[in-house]
Amino acid sequence: MITVDQLKRIMPYAGKRADTFIGHINAAMDEFEINTPLRQAAFLAQIGHESGDLLYVKELASGSAYEGRRDLGNTQAGDGVKFKGRGLIQITGRSNYDICGNALGLDLLDNPALLETPENATRSAAWWWQKHGCNELADSGDIYAVTKRVNGALNGIDDRLAHYTRALKELNV
């Protein structure tokens, strides 16, 4: 379990959002077996970067770029905007909302904004993390492999590494 003070040192721009998210982060890490210091450091680094230190739980872009993306399950008019990225690791597309909603017991197809609440933004990120094998990647300490899994590339690697370094220090790794 991490403390709010540790979270604030790992995510220095989180401010009061750290107070709002800390309980949800600890619960989600417990629920989805993010239960070693290496796993926690990697997870915190990724969600710190992806969310701008817990500031963003919804993609800033409109989502129109996802319109008609069958690979995301966006087959109905308006799906791109309706199912744009949400959560601390952004779930994107009708199909992914459906899968995530079923896994978490949420009706995300009718209520996609549920992923914007601190609890669900955090749980969806931890669920995605576990489902995509990030715990095992984190066990190896290879933050580059973790970043590629989360991001598809190494976008923002310097910021992710800075978060990871702070997290390792706070977790005494």
C-alpha positions as CSV (number, residue, x, y, z in Angstrom):
1,M,0.0,0.0,0.0
2,I,1.3,3.4,-0.9
3,T,0.6,6.6,1.1
4,V,-0.7,9.8,-0.2
5,D,2.6,11.5,0.5
6,Q,4.4,8.9,-1.6
7,L,2.0,9.4,-4.4
8,K,2.5,13.1,-4.3
9,R,6.3,12.6,-4.6
10,I,5.9,10.2,-7.5
11,M,3.4,12.5,-9.2
12,P,4.5,15.9,-8.2
13,Y,1.8,17.8,-10.0
14,A,-1.1,15.7,-8.6
15,G,-1.8,18.0,-5.7
16,K,-5.2,17.4,-4.1
17,R,-6.0,14.9,-6.8
18,A,-3.7,12.5,-5.0
19,D,-6.0,12.7,-2.0
20,T,-8.9,11.8,-4.2
21,F,-7.2,8.9,-6.0
22,I,-5.1,7.3,-3.3
23,G,-7.7,4.9,-2.0
24,H,-8.8,3.9,-5.4
25,I,-5.2,3.3,-6.6
26,N,-4.4,1.1,-3.6
27,A,-7.7,-0.9,-4.0
28,A,-7.2,-1.4,-7.8
29,M,-3.5,-2.4,-7.4
30,D,-4.7,-5.0,-4.8
31,E,-7.6,-6.2,-7.0
32,F,-5.4,-6.7,-10.1
33,E,-2.3,-8.1,-8.5
34,I,-0.1,-5.0,-8.9
35,N,1.4,-6.2,-5.6
36,T,5.1,-5.9,-5.7
37,P,7.2,-2.8,-5.6
38,L,8.4,-3.3,-9.2
39,R,4.8,-3.7,-10.5
40,Q,3.6,-0.7,-8.5
41,A,6.5,1.5,-9.6
42,A,5.8,0.7,-13.3
43,F,2.0,1.1,-12.9
44,L,2.3,4.4,-11.1
45,A,4.8,5.7,-13.7
46,Q,2.5,4.8,-16.6
47,I,-0.7,6.2,-15.1
48,G,1.2,9.2,-13.9
49,H,2.3,10.0,-17.4
50,E,-0.9,8.9,-19.2
51,S,-3.1,11.1,-17.0
52,G,-0.8,14.1,-16.5
53,D,-0.4,13.2,-12.8
54,L,-4.1,12.3,-12.4
55,L,-5.4,15.4,-14.1
56,Y,-6.9,13.8,-17.2
57,V,-9.4,10.9,-17.2
58,K,-10.8,11.7,-20.6
59,E,-9.0,12.2,-23.9
60,L,-8.7,15.9,-24.8
61,A,-9.4,15.3,-28.5
62,S,-13.0,15.0,-29.6
63,G,-12.7,11.4,-30.6
64,S,-13.9,12.1,-34.1
65,A,-10.6,10.5,-35.4
66,Y,-12.0,7.1,-34.2
67,E,-15.2,7.4,-36.2
68,G,-15.8,4.3,-38.3
69,R,-12.7,2.5,-36.8
70,R,-14.0,-1.0,-37.1
71,D,-10.8,-2.3,-35.4
72,L,-12.1,-0.5,-32.3
73,G,-15.7,-1.8,-32.8
74,N,-16.9,1.7,-33.8
75,T,-19.6,0.6,-36.2
76,Q,-22.4,3.0,-35.4
77,A,-22.5,6.8,-36.2
78,G,-21.1,8.7,-33.3
79,D,-19.1,5.9,-31.8
80,G,-15.8,7.7,-32.2
81,V,-16.8,10.6,-30.0
82,K,-18.9,8.5,-27.6
83,F,-16.1,5.9,-27.0
84,K,-13.0,8.2,-27.0
85,G,-10.3,7.4,-24.5
86,R,-11.2,7.4,-20.9
87,G,-9.6,6.2,-17.7
88,L,-6.0,6.6,-16.4
89,I,-4.9,4.3,-19.2
90,Q,-7.4,5.3,-21.8
91,I,-9.9,2.7,-22.9
92,T,-10.9,3.6,-26.5
93,G,-13.6,2.2,-28.8
94,R,-16.9,0.5,-28.5
95,S,-15.4,-3.0,-28.4
96,N,-13.0,-2.1,-25.6
97,Y,-15.6,-0.3,-23.6
98,D,-17.8,-3.5,-23.9
99,I,-15.0,-5.8,-22.8
100,C,-13.9,-3.5,-20.0
101,G,-17.5,-3.0,-18.8
102,N,-18.2,-6.7,-18.7
103,A,-15.0,-7.3,-16.7
104,L,-15.7,-4.6,-14.2
105,G,-19.5,-5.0,-14.0
106,L,-20.2,-1.6,-15.5
107,D,-22.6,-0.6,-18.3
108,L,-20.1,1.4,-20.3
109,L,-21.9,1.1,-23.6
110,D,-24.8,3.2,-22.2
111,N,-22.7,5.2,-19.7
112,P,-19.2,5.6,-21.1
113,A,-18.6,8.6,-18.7
114,L,-18.5,6.1,-15.8
115,L,-14.8,5.7,-16.7
116,E,-14.2,9.3,-15.7
117,T,-14.9,8.7,-12.0
118,P,-11.7,8.2,-9.9
119,E,-12.7,4.7,-8.9
120,N,-13.5,3.5,-12.4
121,A,-10.7,5.4,-14.1
122,T,-8.3,3.6,-11.8
123,R,-9.9,0.2,-11.9
124,S,-10.1,0.2,-15.7
125,A,-6.4,1.1,-15.9
126,A,-5.4,-1.7,-13.4
127,W,-7.7,-4.2,-15.2
128,W,-6.2,-3.2,-18.6
129,W,-2.7,-3.5,-17.1
130,Q,-3.3,-7.0,-15.8
131,K,-5.2,-8.2,-18.9
132,H,-2.3,-7.1,-21.2
133,G,0.5,-8.8,-19.2
134,C,2.0,-5.7,-17.8
135,N,2.6,-7.2,-14.4
136,E,4.9,-9.8,-15.9
137,L,6.7,-7.1,-17.9
138,A,7.1,-5.0,-14.8
139,D,8.6,-7.9,-13.0
140,S,11.5,-7.8,-15.3
141,G,12.1,-4.1,-14.6
142,D,12.0,-3.3,-18.3
143,I,10.2,0.0,-18.3
144,Y,10.7,0.3,-22.0
145,A,8.8,-2.9,-22.7
146,V,6.0,-1.8,-20.3
147,T,5.8,1.6,-22.1
148,K,5.6,-0.1,-25.5
149,R,2.8,-2.3,-24.2
150,V,0.9,0.7,-22.8
151,N,1.6,3.2,-25.5
152,G,2.5,1.2,-28.6
153,A,5.7,3.1,-28.8
154,L,8.0,5.0,-26.5
155,N,6.1,8.3,-26.6
156,G,6.8,10.3,-23.5
157,I,9.6,8.0,-22.3
158,D,11.5,10.6,-20.5
159,D,8.5,11.6,-18.4
160,R,7.7,7.9,-17.8
161,L,11.3,7.2,-16.7
162,A,11.2,10.2,-14.3
163,H,8.0,8.9,-12.7
164,Y,9.4,5.4,-12.6
165,T,12.6,6.6,-10.9
166,R,10.7,8.5,-8.3
167,A,8.4,5.5,-7.7
168,L,11.3,3.2,-7.3
169,K,12.8,5.5,-4.7
170,E,9.5,5.9,-2.8
171,L,9.0,2.1,-2.8
172,N,12.6,1.5,-1.7
173,V,13.5,-0.6,-4.8
